Amino acid sequence: MLLAELHESVARAADLSEACSIVLDWAARAYDIERAVLLARSDAGIRGAVRGLPAAQVVDGLTEAEDSEVLRLLDQGAPPAVYDADSFPSLPFGSTVAFSFTGRNDQQILGVMLVEGTSVDGRFDALTGLLERIGPAMARAAQVEALTARGDEFARQRDLLNTVLNTLSDPVMLTDPDNNMILSNARAEQLFHARPDDSEGRRRAVQINNLLFNSFLTQALIGSASSGARELNLVDTQEGSDLLFEVLTVPFQGLTGESRAISVLRDITDLRHAVSELEIQFNRSRVAEHEAREERDRLNVILENVSDPILVTDAHTNIVLLNPEADRLFVVDDHSGGRVSRRQIQANDTRFTTLISNFLLRTDLRQMERVTIVDPATSREFPVEVVSSKILNARGEPTAIVSVVHDLTQTEENERLARELQQLNEQLEDRIRRATVELEERNRRLEWQSFELQKASRLKSEFLANMSHELRTPINVILGYTSLMRERIYGALTDQQDEALSKTYLTSQHLLELINDILDLSKIEAGKMPLHVERVEVGEVIGQLSESLQPMLRGRPLEYRERVDSGLKPIRTDSTKLKQVLLNLLSNAIKFTQQGVVSIEAQPLNGRRGVQIIVTDTGIGIRPEHINAIFEDFTQLDQSHTREYGGTGLGLSITRKLLAMLGGRIEVESTYGAGTRFMIELPSMDDAGEAQRSASGAAVRP
């Protein structure tokens, strides 16, 4: 693993312990170290990892003296030093070499590695350099662990705050500039929120309360209620009686700069008359004191409910008021931790004071500046935006400056992610462009290959169509001479010669049938199959076919049925093509039916002039997954060399193409093991000069 990969692995570590384990394993493999210990410091304590030793023996089994020595190394550090076996007795080393490392050059010691002395002879500089270079990554792992712990603490505090709000007897609400309630406690829910199962009276009371409160907020936020709290009359949603509340509304800016207002309603219904009496009795000084106290309370509410640091400084840049978060970052006290934390807080205060001093020298009433400060709890530097506003007296002189400090860590991280996303989008667009060019090139190649395949197929079909006479003539000659020899025209024959000639004759006939099928298919594909449209009596065609099929039926346990509807009228079509279609279907039905029934029915075509012919058998049937394949060229469902039924696999393909030429279509239904049903719809071709149709356009519905 390269050192950069080690940095990346440490950066992905879930906590400091995992980071220690990754670094220790890498160092052990790189420098052939069998046993070693790596200890690092975090806010949660000392984390560690071991190699070649039981974890409990090292992490939990260090003696008090060893703990002291480890803490000394973590506090002071030292160049690589060799310790004898008595310095760390719990480690089974003859001698121990200690390497200390820091997260940054100006920070305290982050960790220490303890290695058996005999394992690092001659590798002091290499291990020291490794730990110096990986130290910042380990520091980041420690910071991640600390931030995770802080996030958990913040979540606990949030849940605690929600619990406190809901236990308050006074309604508390957070609203946006449109007076919409963003957050409310349980008491506020009772007054301002209606449930689906509430009565009509309670719904109306809730509606009145919302109208009164929205009107109050509108007046308060535009300035008519800017000084002190005001009273608000509401309706008790349970009893319908009048309630009087004292409302404290505090506008403030949210984390992202949006306007918000916190409203606290104190029920003073029972004290209404008492308050009236007190208002009469109290003098003006008491009223002024009361208003001052309310102003102070309102300011305290603002400060306590804002998570951003807020500071108020006087005209001499002295801090006169701040919230707890600002106190943690800018004020040194007895709880500020060690010397490093105090120095970091003083540095923060110096930067802030310089910024405010420069602001006082200018005439601007508001400024926004970016600076970098340090979190004393984690020693993490982070960017902030300081928004400062001047408070002027009657003479226009600044008497105080209110500053709000916004943490920009997430903002800068979002900007960085946005830049990375933009780069990724640009890379992705470039890849898409390259892929598009490559795809276009492949499409062009496929188009060229498709054109060449179509050309080759067309040339093949034209060649076979033109070879019709050359292929049929020699076979017809063989059949003719074989017939003459069997009829003893050329003299007597022995039984063996007669049997051989009989086999030759049958084989030649079968070959002629195969060639006829292939040539018919080629003619159809080449567009050279002629059509001879004439007036055809479908019943006569079926009768002629039935007579020609008798030799195939003779001697088989097979019943043949034919039925022609008496209302069937003649149609115009090619009788030869129709005979070939029906012969293919009937011969297939007989061939694949060992026993049972083969039938053919003819009836008028519904809705138009034509004929519907149905050929049915009780043969072997067709499996559902093979239905769509039976009309493809050269398709045999049994492709084995020992198949029971022969043929080229062109019969049904030619049948479909011939029907397409005649304007018809064919459908098939079959149950495997029970039989098959073919249905032909053939309209009358009234135009005798109609052009031939492409066989590929035939409609087949399984």
C-alpha positions in Angstrom: 0.0 0.0 0.0 1.5 3.4 -1.0 1.7 6.1 1.7 -1.0 8.1 -0.1 -3.3 5.1 0.2 -2.4 4.8 3.9 -3.5 8.5 4.3 -6.7 7.7 2.6 -7.4 4.6 4.7 -6.7 6.6 7.9 -9.0 9.4 6.7 -11.8 6.9 6.3 -11.3 5.4 9.8 -14.4 5.4 12.0 -12.5 6.4 15.1 -9.0 6.9 16.4 -8.7 3.2 17.5 -9.3 2.0 13.9 -6.8 4.6 12.6 -4.2 3.3 15.1 -4.8 -0.3 13.9 -4.5 0.7 10.2 -1.2 2.6 10.8 0.3 -0.2 12.9 -0.6 -3.0 10.4 0.9 -0.9 7.6 4.1 -0.3 9.5 4.3 -4.0 10.5 4.0 -5.1 6.9 6.3 -2.4 5.5 9.2 -3.0 8.0 8.6 -6.7 9.0 7.7 -5.9 12.6 6.0 -8.9 14.3 5.1 -7.3 17.7 4.4 -3.6 18.4 2.0 -1.2 20.2 0.6 2.1 19.0 -1.0 4.4 21.5 -2.7 7.8 20.7 -4.4 10.5 22.7 -7.9 11.8 22.1 -10.4 13.9 24.1 -12.0 10.6 25.3 -8.7 9.2 26.6 -5.8 7.1 25.2 -6.7 4.8 22.3 -4.5 2.0 21.1 -3.8 -0.9 18.8 -1.5 -3.9 19.2 0.1 -6.4 16.8 1.3 -9.8 17.8 0.1 -9.4 21.4 -3.2 -9.8 23.3 -5.0 -6.5 23.4 -6.0 -6.8 27.1 -2.4 -7.5 28.1 -1.2 -4.2 26.6 -4.0 -1.7 26.7 -5.5 -2.7 30.0 -2.5 -4.5 31.5 0.0 -1.7 31.6 1.4 -1.1 35.1 1.2 2.2 36.9 4.8 2.9 36.1 4.2 2.1 32.4 1.2 4.4 32.4 3.3 7.1 33.8 6.0 6.5 31.2 3.5 6.5 28.3 1.9 9.8 29.6 5.4 11.3 29.9 6.1 10.4 26.3 2.7 11.8 25.2 3.3 15.1 27.1 6.9 15.6 26.3 7.9 13.4 23.4 11.4 12.3 22.6 13.5 11.2 19.6 13.5 7.4 19.2 14.8 6.0 22.4 15.7 2.4 23.5 14.3 1.2 26.9 15.4 -2.0 28.6 13.0 -4.8 29.5 12.4 -3.3 33.0 10.8 -0.1 31.7 7.8 -1.9 30.2 7.6 -5.3 32.0 4.1 -6.1 30.7 5.5 -6.1 27.1 7.4 -9.3 26.3 10.2 -7.4 24.6 13.9 -7.8 25.3 14.1 -4.0 24.8 11.6 -1.4 23.7 12.0 1.4 21.2 9.6 4.4 21.6 8.7 6.7 18.7 6.5 9.7 19.6 4.6 11.7 16.9 2.4 14.8 16.7 -0.7 15.8 14.7 1.0 19.1 13.7 4.4 20.6 14.3 3.0 23.2 16.7 0.8 20.9 18.7 1.2 18.6 21.6 2.4 15.0 21.3 -0.4 13.0 19.7 0.8 9.4 20.1 3.7 6.9 20.7 4.7 3.6 19.1 6.4 1.0 21.2 8.4 -1.6 19.1 10.6 -4.5 20.1 14.2 -3.3 19.8 15.5 -6.1 17.7 12.8 -5.5 15.0 13.9 -1.9 14.1 17.7 -2.1 13.8 18.6 0.4 11.1 14.9 1.5 10.6 14.8 4.4 13.1 14.7 7.1 10.5 12.2 5.3 8.3 9.7 4.7 11.2 10.2 8.3 12.5 9.5 9.7 9.0 6.4 7.5 8.7 4.9 8.7 12.0 5.7 12.3 11.2 4.0 12.1 7.9 0.9 10.2 9.1 0.6 12.3 12.3 -1.8 14.9 10.7 -4.1 12.2 9.4 -4.2 10.6 12.9 -5.0 14.0 14.3 -7.9 14.3 11.9 -9.1 10.9 13.1 -9.0 12.2 16.7 -10.9 15.3 15.7 -13.6 13.2 13.9 -14.0 11.1 17.1 -14.3 14.3 19.2 -16.8 15.8 16.8 -18.9 12.6 16.9 -19.0 12.8 20.6 -20.0 16.5 20.5 -22.8 15.6 18.0 -24.2 13.0 20.4 -24.0 15.5 23.3 -25.8 18.1 21.1 -28.6 15.6 20.3 -29.0 14.8 24.0 -29.2 18.5 24.9 -31.8 19.0 22.1 -34.0 16.2 23.5 -33.6 17.7 27.0 -34.6 21.1 25.7 -37.7 19.7 24.0 -38.6 18.0 27.3 -38.2 21.2 29.3 -40.4 23.1 26.8 -43.2 20.6 26.9 -43.2 20.6 30.7 -43.7 24.4 30.8 -47.2 25.5 31.8 -46.9 28.6 29.5 -47.3 28.3 25.7 -44.0 28.8 23.9 -43.9 29.1 20.1 -41.4 29.7 17.3 -42.8 31.5 14.2 -41.5 32.5 10.8 -42.0 36.0 9.1 -45.4 34.8 7.8 -46.5 34.0 11.4 -46.5 30.3 10.6 -45.8 28.2 13.7 -42.6 26.2 13.2 -42.3 24.9 16.8 -44.6 24.8 19.8 -44.8 23.1 23.2 -47.7 21.0 24.5 -49.6 24.0 26.1 -49.4 25.9 22.8 -50.8 22.8 21.0 -53.9 22.9 23.2 -54.6 26.5 22.3 -53.7 26.8 18.6 -53.9 23.3 17.0 -57.1 21.4 16.2 -57.3 17.6 15.9 -59.4 15.7 13.4 -61.7 14.3 16.2 -62.3 17.7 17.9 -65.8 19.1 18.2 -67.0 22.0 16.1 -66.9 24.3 19.1 -63.2 23.6 19.8 -62.3 24.0 16.2 -63.9 27.4 16.2 -62.1 28.4 19.4 -58.8 27.3 17.9 -59.5 29.3 14.7 -60.3 32.5 16.8 -57.0 32.0 18.8 -54.9 31.7 15.6 -56.5 34.9 14.2 -55.9 36.9 17.4 -52.3 35.6 17.7 -51.4 36.3 14.0 -52.8 39.9 14.4 -50.7 40.3 17.5 -47.5 39.1 15.9 -48.0 41.3 12.9 -48.3 44.4 15.1 -45.4 43.3 17.2 -43.0 42.7 14.4 -43.8 46.0 12.6 -42.9 47.9 15.8 -46.1 48.7 17.6 -45.2 46.1 20.3 -41.4 46.6 20.3 -41.1 47.7 23.9 -41.9 45.1 26.5 -44.5 42.4 26.6 -48.2 42.9 25.7 -51.4 41.3 26.7 -53.4 39.0 24.4 -56.9 37.8 24.9 -57.6 34.2 23.8 -60.3 31.6 24.2 -60.1 28.5 26.4 -60.6 25.7 23.8 -62.0 23.4 26.5 -64.4 25.6 28.4 -64.9 28.5 26.0 -64.0 31.1 28.6 -61.8 34.2 28.0 -58.1 33.9 28.8 -55.6 36.7 29.2 -51.9 36.1 28.3 -48.9 38.3 28.6 -46.9 37.8 25.4 -43.1 38.1 25.1 -42.1 38.1 21.4 -38.4 38.0 20.6 -37.4 38.3 16.9 -34.0 37.0 15.9 -31.9 35.7 13.0 -31.7 31.9 12.4 -28.6 30.0 11.7 -28.9 30.6 7.9 -30.0 34.2 8.3 -33.8 33.7 8.1 -36.0 35.8 10.4 -37.6 34.0 13.3 -39.6 35.0 16.4 -39.9 33.3 19.8 -43.1 34.0 21.7 -43.8 33.1 25.3 -47.4 33.5 26.6 -47.9 33.7 30.3 -51.4 33.1 31.6 -52.4 36.1 33.7 -56.1 35.7 33.6 -56.4 35.2 37.4 -54.1 38.1 38.0 -55.9 40.6 35.8 -57.5 42.6 38.5 -54.4 42.4 40.7 -52.3 43.8 37.9 -54.7 46.6 37.4 -54.5 47.5 41.1 -50.7 47.3 41.0 -50.5 49.5 37.9 -52.4 52.2 39.8 -50.3 52.0 42.9 -46.8 51.7 41.4 -45.1 55.0 40.6 -43.3 55.8 37.5 -39.9 54.8 38.8 -41.2 51.3 39.6 -42.7 51.1 36.1 -39.3 52.1 34.6 -37.5 49.5 36.7 -40.0 46.8 35.6 -39.5 47.7 32.0 -35.8 47.6 32.4 -36.0 44.1 33.9 -38.2 42.9 31.0 -35.7 44.2 28.5 -32.9 42.4 30.3 -35.0 39.2 30.4 -35.8 39.4 26.7 -32.1 39.9 25.9 -31.2 36.9 28.1 -33.8 34.8 26.2 -32.3 35.8 22.9 -28.8 35.0 24.1 -29.7 31.7 25.6 -31.7 30.5 22.6 -29.1 31.3 19.9 -26.4 28.7 19.3 -24.1 31.2 17.6 -21.7 33.3 19.7 -23.1 36.8 20.4 -21.0 39.6 21.9 -21.9 43.1 22.9 -18.9 45.5 23.2 -18.7 49.1 24.3 -17.1 52.0 22.5 -13.7 51.0 23.9 -14.0 47.4 22.5 -14.6 46.0 26.0 -17.0 43.0 26.1 -20.0 43.9 28.2 -22.4 41.1 27.4 -22.1 37.7 25.7 -23.8 34.4 25.6 -22.3 31.0 26.8 -21.0 30.0 23.4 -19.1 33.3 23.0 -17.8 33.0 26.6 -16.3 29.6 25.7 -14.4 31.0 22.7 -13.3 34.5 23.8 -13.1 34.7 27.6 -10.3 33.2 29.7 -11.4 32.1 33.2 -10.6 29.4 35.8 -12.4 26.7 33.7 -10.5 27.4 30.4 -8.3 24.3 30.7 -4.6 24.1 30.2 -2.1 26.6 29.0 -2.7 25.8 25.3 -6.4 26.4 25.6 -5.8 29.8 27.3 -3.4 30.8 24.6 -5.9 29.9 21.9 -8.7 31.9 23.7 -6.4 34.9 24.0 -5.6 34.6 20.2 -9.4 34.6 19.5 -9.9 37.6 21.6 -7.1 39.5 19.9 -8.5 38.8 16.4 -12.0 39.9 17.5 -10.8 43.0 19.2 -8.8 44.1 16.2 -11.8 43.6 13.9 -14.1 45.7 16.2 -11.5 48.4 16.6 -11.2 48.8 12.8 -15.0 48.9 12.6 -15.2 51.7 15.1 -12.9 53.8 13.0 -15.3 53.6 10.0 -18.6 55.3 9.5 -20.4 52.1 8.4 -23.3 51.0 10.7 -22.9 47.4 9.7 -20.1 45.1 8.6 -19.5 41.4 7.7 -15.9 40.1 8.0 -14.4 36.6 7.7 -11.8 35.5 10.2 -10.4 32.2 11.5 -10.6 31.3 15.1 -9.7 28.2 17.2 -12.0 26.0 19.2 -10.2 25.7 22.6 -12.0 22.4 23.3 -10.6 20.6 20.2 -7.8 22.9 19.0 -9.6 23.0 15.6 -9.3 26.0 13.4 -12.5 26.9 11.6 -13.7 29.9 9.5 -16.4 32.3 10.9 -18.3 35.3 9.6 -18.6 38.1 12.2 -21.7 40.3 11.5 -21.4 43.5 13.6 -23.9 46.4 14.0 -23.5 49.7 15.8 -25.9 51.0 18.4 -26.0 54.8 18.3 -27.0 57.3 21.0 -29.1 60.5 20.4 -26.0 62.3 19.1 -25.3 59.6 16.5 -22.3 58.3 18.4 -21.7 54.5 18.8 -22.4 53.4 22.3 -22.2 49.7 21.7 -21.6 47.1 19.0 -23.5 43.8 18.7 -21.6 41.1 16.9 -22.9 37.6 15.9 -20.4 35.0 14.9 -21.5 32.4 12.3 -19.6 29.2 11.8 -18.7 28.8 8.1 -17.3 25.3 8.3 -20.3 23.7 6.6 -20.6 26.5 4.1 -17.0 26.1 2.9 -17.5 22.3 2.9 -20.6 22.8 0.7 -18.6 25.0 -1.7 -15.9 22.4 -1.9 -18.4 19.7 -2.7 -20.0 21.9 -5.3 -16.7 22.4 -7.0 -16.0 18.6 -7.0 -19.5 17.9 -8.3 -19.0 20.4 -11.1 -15.7 18.6 -12.1 -17.4 15.2 -11.9 -20.2 16.5 -14.2 -17.7 17.7 -16.7 -15.9 14.4 -16.7 -19.2 12.5 -17.0 -20.3 14.7 -20.0 -17.0 14.0 -21.7 -17.4 10.2 -21.2 -21.0 10.4 -22.6 -19.7 12.2 -25.7 -17.0 9.6 -26.2 -19.5 6.8 -25.7 -22.0 8.4 -28.1 -19.3 8.6 -30.8 -18.4 5.0 -30.3 -22.1 4.0 -30.4 -22.6 5.8 -33.7 -19.6 4.1 -35.2 -21.0 0.7 -34.1 -24.4 1.5 -35.5 -22.8 2.3 -38.8 -21.0 -1.0 -38.8 -24.2 -2.9 -38.0 -26.1 -1.1 -40.8 -23.4 -2.1 -43.2 -23.4 -5.7 -42.0 -27.2 -5.8 -42.2 -27.1 -4.5 -45.8 -24.5 -7.1 -46.7 -26.6 -9.9 -45.1 -29.8 -8.8 -46.9 -27.8 -8.6 -50.2 -26.4 -12.2 -49.6 -29.9 -13.5 -48.8 -31.4 -11.9 -51.9 -28.6 -13.3 -54.1 -29.1 -16.8 -52.6 -32.8 -16.7 -53.2 -32.4 -15.4 -56.7 -29.8 -18.1 -57.4 -32.0 -21.0 -56.1 -35.0 -19.6 -58.0 -33.0 -19.5 -61.2 -31.7 -23.0 -60.6 -35.3 -24.5 -60.6 -35.0 -26.2 -64.0 -31.3 -27.3 -63.4 -32.2 -29.0 -60.1 -35.6 -30.6 -61.1 -34.6 -31.9 -64.5 -31.9 -34.5 -63.4 -34.2 -35.8 -60.6 -37.1 -36.2 -63.0 -34.8 -38.1 -65.4 -33.8 -40.4 -62.6 -37.4 -41.0 -61.6 -38.4 -41.6 -65.3 -35.7 -44.1 -66.0 -36.2 -45.9 -62.7 -39.9 -46.3 -63.5 -39.1 -47.7 -67.0 -36.7 -50.2 -65.5 -39.2 -51.3 -62.9 -41.8 -51.8 -65.6 -39.3 -54.2 -67.4 -38.9 -52.0 -70.5 -35.2 -52.8 -70.6 -35.6 -56.4 -69.7 -36.3 -58.7 -66.7 -35.1 -57.8 -63.2 -34.2 -59.9 -60.3 -35.9 -59.4 -56.9 -32.9 -57.7 -55.5 -32.6 -55.3 -58.5 -36.3 -54.5 -58.3 -36.0 -53.7 -54.5 -33.0 -51.5 -55.1 -34.8 -49.6 -57.9 -37.8 -49.2 -55.6 -35.7 -47.6 -52.9 -34.0 -45.4 -55.5 -37.4 -44.3 -56.8 -38.7 -43.5 -53.3 -35.5 -41.7 -52.3 -35.6 -39.6 -55.5 -39.3 -38.7 -54.9 -38.4 -37.5 -51.4 -35.5 -35.5 -52.7 -37.7 -33.9 -55.3 -40.2 -32.9 -52.6 -37.4 -31.3 -50.6 -36.0 -29.4 -53.6 -39.5 -28.3 -54.5 -40.0 -26.9 -51.0 -36.6 -25.1 -51.0 -37.3 -23.7 -54.5 -40.7 -22.5 -53.6 -39.4 -20.7 -50.6 -36.6 -19.1 -52.7 -39.1 -18.0 -55.3 -41.3 -16.4 -52.6 -38.3 -14.6 -51.0 -37.0 -13.5 -54.4 -40.5 -12.2 -55.4 -40.7 -14.6 -58.4 -43.6 -16.7 -57.3 -46.5 -16.0 -59.8 -50.1 -15.8 -58.8 -52.9 -17.1 -61.0 -56.1 -15.7 -59.6 -59.3 -17.5 -60.7 -62.8 -18.5 -59.5 -62.3 -21.4 -57.0 -64.8 -23.7 -55.5 -63.2 -24.4 -52.1 -65.4 -27.5 -51.5 -64.1 -29.1 -54.8 -60.5 -28.3 -53.8 -61.0 -30.0 -50.4 -62.6 -33.0 -52.1 -59.7 -33.5 -54.5 -57.2 -33.3 -51.6 -59.2 -35.8 -49.6 -58.9 -38.4 -52.5 -55.1 -37.8 -52.8 -54.7 -38.4 -49.1 -56.3 -41.8 -49.1 -53.0 -43.7 -49.6 -51.6 -42.0 -46.5 -54.6 -43.0 -44.5 -54.9 -46.6 -45.7 -54.0 -49.2 -43.1 -53.8 -46.7 -40.2 -56.2 -46.5 -37.2 -57.1 -43.0 -38.2 -60.5 -41.4 -39.0 -60.6 -38.6 -41.6 -63.5 -36.1 -41.6 -64.4 -33.3 -43.9 -67.2 -30.8 -43.7 -68.0 -27.9 -46.1 -70.7 -25.4 -45.3 -73.6 -25.5 -47.8 -73.6 -21.7 -47.9 -70.0 -21.4 -48.9 -69.6 -19.3 -52.1 -66.8 -19.5 -54.7 -63.9 -17.1 -54.1 -61.2 -15.6 -56.3 -57.8 -16.9 -55.4 -55.0 -19.0 -56.7 -56.2 -22.6 -56.5 -52.8 -24.2 -56.8 -51.4 -22.2 -53.9 -54.6 -23.0 -51.9 -54.1 -26.7 -52.6 -50.5 -26.5 -51.5 -51.4 -24.8 -48.3 -54.1 -27.3 -47.4 -52.0 -30.3 -48.5 -49.2 -29.1 -46.2 -51.5 -28.8 -43.2 -53.4 -32.1 -43.8 -50.2 -34.1 -44.5 -48.7 -32.8 -41.3 -51.8 -33.6 -39.4 -51.8 -37.2 -40.7 -48.0 -37.6 -40.2 -48.1 -36.5 -36.5 -51.3 -38.4 -35.6 -50.9 -42.1 -34.9 -54.5 -42.7 -34.1 -57.7 -40.7 -33.6 -59.2 -38.1 -35.9 -58.0 -35.7 -38.6 -60.6 -33.2 -39.8 -61.0 -30.2 -42.2 -63.9 -27.7 -42.1 -64.7 -24.9 -44.4 -67.3 -22.1 -43.8 -67.9 -18.5 -44.9 -65.7 -15.8 -43.5 -67.5 -13.5 -41.1 -68.1 -10.0 -42.2 -66.6 -10.2 -45.7 -66.4 -12.4 -48.7 -64.0 -15.3 -48.2 -63.5 -18.6 -46.5 -62.5 -19.9 -43.1 -60.8 -23.3 -43.1 -60.0 -25.2 -39.9 -57.7 -28.3 -39.8 -57.8 -30.3 -36.6 -56.0 -33.4 -35.4 -55.6 -35.4 -32.2 -51.9 -36.0 -32.7 -48.8 -35.3 -30.5 -49.5 -31.5 -30.2 -47.0 -28.7 -29.8 -45.4 -27.4 -26.6 -46.4 -23.8 -25.7 -42.8 -22.6 -25.9 -42.5 -24.0 -29.5 -45.7 -22.3 -30.9 -43.9 -19.2 -32.3 -41.1 -21.3 -33.8 -43.1 -23.6 -36.1 -43.5 -21.1 -38.8 -39.8 -20.3 -39.1 -37.7 -21.5 -42.0 -36.0 -24.9 -41.6 -37.5 -25.4 -38.1 -37.9 -29.0 -36.8 -39.1 -29.3 -33.2 -37.1 -32.6 -32.9 -33.6 -31.7 -34.1 -31.9 -35.0 -33.2 -30.4 -37.3 -35.8 -32.8 -40.1 -34.7 -36.0 -38.1 -34.9 -39.1 -40.1 -35.8 -40.5 -37.6 -38.3 -38.6 -36.3 -41.3 -38.9 -33.2 -43.5 -37.1 -30.0 -44.2 -39.0 -27.8 -41.7 -40.2 -25.6 -44.6 -43.8 -26.7 -44.9 -45.4 -24.4 -42.4 -43.1 -21.5 -43.3 -44.1 -21.8 -47.0 -47.8 -22.1 -45.9 -47.6 -18.9 -44.0 -45.9 -17.0 -46.9 -48.3 -18.4 -49.5 -51.3 -17.2 -47.4 -49.7 -13.8 -47.1 -49.5 -13.6 -50.9 -53.2 -14.6 -51.1 -54.1 -11.9 -48.5 -54.9 -14.4 -45.8 -53.6 -15.4 -42.4 -53.2 -18.4 -40.2 -53.6 -19.1 -36.5 -52.7 -22.1 -34.4 -53.9 -23.6 -31.1 -52.3 -26.7 -29.6 -52.3 -28.8 -26.4 -49.2 -30.9 -26.0 -50.2 -34.6 -26.2 -53.8 -33.8 -27.2 -53.7 -32.3 -30.7 -53.5 -29.2 -32.8 -55.9 -26.8 -34.5 -54.9 -24.6 -37.5 -57.4 -21.9 -38.6 -57.1 -20.1 -42.0 -58.8 -16.9 -42.9 -58.7 -16.4 -46.7 -60.5 -13.4 -48.3 -61.5 -13.3 -51.9 -59.0 -11.6 -54.2 -61.5 -9.6 -56.3 -58.8 -7.7 -58.2 -57.2 -10.3 -60.6 -54.2 -8.0 -61.2 -53.4 -7.5 -57.5 -49.7 -7.4 -56.9 -48.0 -10.2 -55.1 -47.7 -9.7 -51.3 -44.7 -10.3 -49.2 -44.7 -13.5 -47.2 -43.1 -11.8 -44.2 -46.3 -9.8 -43.6 -48.5 -12.8 -42.7 -50.3 -12.5 -39.4 -49.8 -15.5 -37.1 -51.5 -15.5 -33.7 -50.6 -18.5 -31.4 
